[in-house]
Each structure stands twice: as C-alpha cells, then as structure tokens.
Amino acid sequence: MEKIKAETYKGIEYVQFKNLPENQKLPLSSWLEPGQAFTISKESDIVTNCILYDDYSGWYDNIYCALAVPSDLPSVAAVASSKSRNQKADFFSRIWPFSSFVLKS
C-alpha cells in the first residue's frame, strides 16, 4: 500500500486522480461524494480530476488502510476489469463529476 505525496498550487494541496496507484482508484472513486473533484487552471496547463490532499489522506489512513483484504479474494483491478466497458464508463460518469469547480490562476 502506497500513499502518494501531495502536489501544491497556490497553497492548495491536492492529488491528481490519474497519479493514484491502480489499486486505489476504484475504491477512492466510490467513496468520494459528487463535487469533490476539481480542475486547476494554471498559467500554461489545465490540471483535471484533482482531489484535496486532506480528503485523499483521510480516506487512505482511515478507510483504505483499515480494510483487511484476504489474499484469496480477487484484486480490485481484477474485479473492475471483469466489468464491461459500458458499465465502467457509466459507473465513473455517475460518481465522478470532474468539472465541479475550477481554480483559476
């Protein structure tokens, strides 16, 4: 289990969803409430699918690490890959409203 480090922009600590380890993406996305993801508009770049580091860190410490997964159960990635693409796309479109708010420079 690996906790990623925060990135910082204008004093806001965040993590970008795409930088999470694969085994954390699905569990975290199902835990997040709609509107928790945001976009940062930097001078020369747009950073999408961001989560406040405090939200990620709290989830990681209190939920992700607290779950004891027996080794004989399939991994989250194996379960996710067994779903059809349409099911996964529908799942993420319902729980992951990436454009909930934008931080502008």
PAZAPA-4460 file (N, C-alpha, C; in steps of 0.05 Angstrom, whole numbers, plus 32768, in hexadecimal, padded with zeros to 4 digits):
% residues 105
    n_x    n_y    n_z   ca_x   ca_y   ca_z    c_x    c_y    c_z   seq   type   mol
   8011   7FE8   8000   8000   8000   8000   8012   8019   8000     1      M     A
   800C   802A   7FEE   801D   8042   7FEA   800C   805B   7FEB     2      E     A
   8013   806D   7FFD   8005   8087   7FFE   8016   809B   7FEE     3      K     A
   8008   80A8   7FDB   8017   80BB   7FCA   801A   80D6   7FD8     4      I     A
   802D   80E5   7FD0   8033   80FF   7FDB   8021   8114   7FCE     5      K     A
   801C   8129   7FDC   800C   813F   7FD2   801B   8150   7FBE     6      A     A
   800D   815C   7FAB   8017   8171   7F9A   800B   818B   7FA5     7      E     A
   8018   81A1   7FA1   800E   81BA   7FAC   800D   81CF   7F96     8      T     A
   7FF7   81DE   7F95   7FF4   81F4   7F83   7FE6   820B   7F92     9      Y     A
   7FF3   8222   7F94   7FE9   8239   7FA2   7FDF   8232   7FBE    10      K     A
   7FEF   8221   7FCC   7FE8   8219   7FE7   7FD4   8203   7FEA    11      G     A
   7FC9   81F9   7FD4   7FB6   81E4   7FD6   7FC3   81C9   7FD0    12      I     A
   7FC2   81B7   7FE4   7FCD   819D   7FE1   7FB9   818A   7FD4    13      E     A
   7FC1   817C   7FC0   7FAE   816A   7FB1   7FBD   8152   7FA6    14      Y     A
   7FAE   813E   7F9E   7FB9   8128   7F8E   7FA8   8126   7F75    15      V     A
   7FB5   811D   7F60   7FA7   811A   7F46   7F9F   80FC   7F44    16      Q     A
   7F86   80F7   7F3E   7F7C   80DC   7F3D   7F8D   80C9   7F2C    17      F     A
   7F96   80D3   7F15   7FA6   80C2   7F03   7FC0   80B9   7F10    18      K     A
   7FCA   80C7   7F24   7FE3   80C1   7F31   7FE1   80AC   7F47    19      N     A
   7FC8   80A5   7F4E   7FC4   8091   7F63   7FCC   8076   7F5A    20      L     A
   7FD5   8065   7F6C   7FDA   8049   7F65   7FC0   803C   7F5B    21      P     A
   7FC2   802A   7F49   7FAA   801D   7F3D   7F98   8011   7F52    22      E     A
   7FA3   8005   7F67   7F93   7FF8   7F7B   7F84   800B   7F8E    23      N     A
   7F89   8025   7F8B   7F7B   8039   7F9B   7F65   8048   7F8B    24      Q     A
   7F67   8048   7F71   7F54   8058   7F61   7F37   8051   7F65    25      K     A
   7F30   8038   7F61   7F14   8030   7F63   7F09   8033   7F80    26      L     A
   7F18   802A   7F94   7F0D   802E   7FAF   7F09   804B   7FB7    27      P     A
   7F1D   805C   7FAF   7F1A   8079   7FB6   7F04   8085   7FA6    28      L     A
   7F01   807F   7F8D   7EEC   808B   7F7D   7ED0   8084   7F87    29      S     A
   7ECD   806C   7F93   7EB3   8064   7F9D   7EAE   8071   7FB8    30      S     A
   7EC2   807A   7FC6   7EBF   8087   7FE0   7EBA   80A5   7FDD    31      W     A
   7EC4   80B2   7FC8   7EC2   80CF   7FC5   7EA5   80D7   7FC0    32      L     A
   7E9E   80EE   7FCA   7E84   80FA   7FC6   7E85   810A   7FAC    33      E     A
   7E6E   810C   7F9E   7E6E   811E   7F86   7E77   813A   7F8E    34      P     A
   7E87   8146   7F7D   7E90   8161   7F82   7EAB   8163   7F90    35      G     A
   7EB6   814C   7F98   7ED0   814E   7FA6   7EE8   8150   7F92    36      Q     A
   7EE4   8149   7F79   7EF9   814C   7F66   7EF8   8168   7F5A    37      A     A
   7F10   8172   7F52   7F11   818D   7F47   7F27   818F   7F33    38      F     A
   7F27   81A5   7F24   7F3B   81AA   7F0F   7F4B   81C3   7F17    39      T     A
   7F65   81C3   7F12   7F76   81DA   7F17   7F7F   81E5   7EFC    40      I     A
   7F7A   81FF   7EF8   7F83   820C   7EDF   7F9C   821C   7EE6    41      S     A
   7FB3   8210   7EDE   7FCD   821D   7EE2   7FD3   822F   7ECB    42      K     A
   7FE9   823F   7ECC   7FF0   8251   7EB7   7FF3   8243   7E9C    43      E     A
   8000   822C   7E9D   8006   821E   7E84   7FFA   8202   7E82    44      S     A
   7FE9   81FB   7E95   7FDF   81E0   7E96   7FC4   81DF   7EA4    45      D     A
   7FB4   81CB   7E9E   7F9C   81C5   7EAC   7F9F   81AA   7EB9    46      I     A
   7F9C   81A9   7ED3   7F9F   8190   7EE2   7F83   8187   7EEA    47      V     A
   7F7B   8170   7EE0   7F5F   8166   7EE4   7F5F   8150   7EF9    48      T     A
   7F47   814A   7F02   7F42   8133   7F14   7F53   8134   7F2D    49      N     A
   7F52   814B   7F3A   7F61   814F   7F53   7F50   814A   7F6B    50      C     A
   7F5D   8141   7F81   7F4F   813C   7F9A   7F60   814A   7FAF    51      I     A
   7F53   8157   7FC2   7F62   8164   7FD8   7F72   814E   7FE6    52      L     A
   7F8B   8155   7FED   7F9C   8141   7FFA   7F91   8138   8015    53      Y     A
   7F85   814B   8023   7F79   8143   803D   7F63   812E   803A    54      D     A
   7F53   8130   8025   7F3F   811B   801F   7F4C   8101   8019    55      D     A
   7F60   8101   8007   7F6E   80E9   8000   7F7C   80DC   8018    56      Y     A
   7F8A   80ED   8027   7F99   80E3   803E   7F86   80D7   8053    57      S     A
   7F70   80E4   8059   7F5D   80DA   806C   7F51   80BF   8063    58      G     A
   7F4A   80BD   8049   7F40   80A4   803E   7F55   808E   8040    59      W     A
   7F6E   8095   8039   7F83   8081   8039   7F88   8076   8055    60      Y     A
   7F8B   8089   8068   7F92   8081   8084   7F7B   8073   8092    61      D     A
   7F63   807C   808F   7F4C   8073   809F   7F3B   805D   8092    62      N     A
   7F3D   805B   8077   7F2C   8048   806A   7F3D   8034   805A    63      I     A
   7F4D   803D   8048   7F5D   802B   8037   7F6F   8019   8048    64      Y     A
   7F7E   8024   805A   7F91   8014   8069   7F83   8003   807E    65      C     A
   7F6B   800B   8086   7F5C   7FFD   809A   7F4F   7FE3   808F    66      A     A
   7F4C   7FE2   8075   7F40   7FCB   8069   7F54   7FB4   8066    67      L     A
   7F4E   7F9E   8072   7F60   7F87   8070   7F54   7F75   805A    68      A     A
   7F62   7F72   8044   7F58   7F63   802E   7F66   7F48   802E    69      V     A
   7F57   7F32   8031   7F64   7F17   8030   7F71   7F13   8015    70      P     A
   7F87   7F05   8015   7F97   7F01   7FFC   7F88   7EEF   7FE8    71      S     A
   7F74   7EE0   7FF0   7F66   7ECF   7FDD   7F50   7EDD   7FCE    72      D     A
   7F4A   7EF6   7FD6   7F36   7F05   7FC7   7F43   7F12   7FAE    73      L     A
   7F33   7F15   7F99   7F3F   7F22   7F81   7F45   7F40   7F87    74      P     A
   7F59   7F4A   7F7A   7F60   7F66   7F7E   7F4B   7F78   7F72    75      S     A
   7F4B   7F91   7F7B   7F38   7FA5   7F70   7F3B   7FA7   7F52    76      V     A
   7F54   7FA7   7F49   7F59   7FA9   7F2C   7F4D   7F92   7F1D    77      A     A
   7F4F   7F79   7F28   7F44   7F62   7F1B   7F26   7F64   7F19    78      A     A
   7F19   7F6D   7F2F   7EFC   7F70   7F2F   7EF4   7F85   7F1B    79      V     A
   7F02   7F9C   7F1C   7EFB   7FB2   7F0A   7EFF   7FAA   7EEC    80      A     A
   7F13   7F9B   7EE6   7F18   7F93   7ECA   7F04   7F7F   7EC1    81      S     A
   7EF6   7F71   7ED3   7EE2   7F5E   7ECB   7EC8   7F6B   7EC3    82      S     A
   7EC4   7F84   7EC9   7EAC   7F93   7EC1   7EAF   7F9C   7EA4    83      K     A
   7E99   7FA0   7E97   7E9B   7FA9   7E7C   7EA3   7FC6   7E7C    84      S     A
   7EAE   7FD0   7E65   7EB6   7FEC   7E63   7E9E   7FFF   7E68    85      R     A
   7E87   7FF7   7E5E   7E70   8009   7E62   7E68   800B   7E7F    86      N     A
   7E6A   7FF5   7E8E   7E64   7FF6   7EAA   7E78   8008   7EB9    87      Q     A
   7E92   8006   7EB2   7EA6   8017   7EBF   7EA2   8034   7EB7    88      K     A
   7E9D   8039   7E9E   7E98   8055   7E96   7E80   8061   7EA4    89      A     A
   7E6B   8052   7EA6   7E53   805B   7EB4   7E59   8060   7ED1    90      D     A
   7E67   804D   7EDE   7E6E   8050   7EFA   7E7D   806A   7EFF    91      F     A
   7E92   806F   7EF0   7EA2   8086   7EF4   7E94   80A0   7EED    92      F     A
   7E82   80A0   7ED9   7E74   80B8   7ED2   7E60   80C0   7EE8    93      S     A
   7E56   80AC   7EF7   7E43   80B2   7F0C   7E51   80BC   7F25    94      R     A
   7E69   80B2   7F2C   7E75   80B9   7F45   7E8C   80CD   7F43    95      I     A
   7E94   80D5   7F2B   7EAC   80E4   7F29   7EA7   80FD   7F17    96      W     A
   7E9A   8112   7F22   7E94   812A   7F13   7EAD   813C   7F13    97      P     A
   7EBF   8137   7F00   7ED9   8144   7F01   7ED9   8162   7EFF    98      F     A
   7EC4   816D   7EF4   7EC4   818A   7EEF   7EB3   8199   7F04    99      S     A
   7EB4   818F   7F1D   7EA3   819B   7F32   7EAB   81B8   7F38   100      S     A
   7EC5   81BE   7F39   7ECD   81DA   7F3B   7EE9   81DD   7F31   101      F     A
   7EF1   81F5   7F2B   7F0B   81FB   7F1E   7F19   8210   7F2E   102      V     A
   7F33   820B   7F33   7F44   821F   7F3F   7F53   822D   7F29   103      L     A
   7F50   8247   7F27   7F5E   8255   7F12   7F75   8265   7F1D   104      K     A
   7F8A   8268   7F0C   7FA2   8276   7F16   7F9E   8294   7F16   105      S     A
***
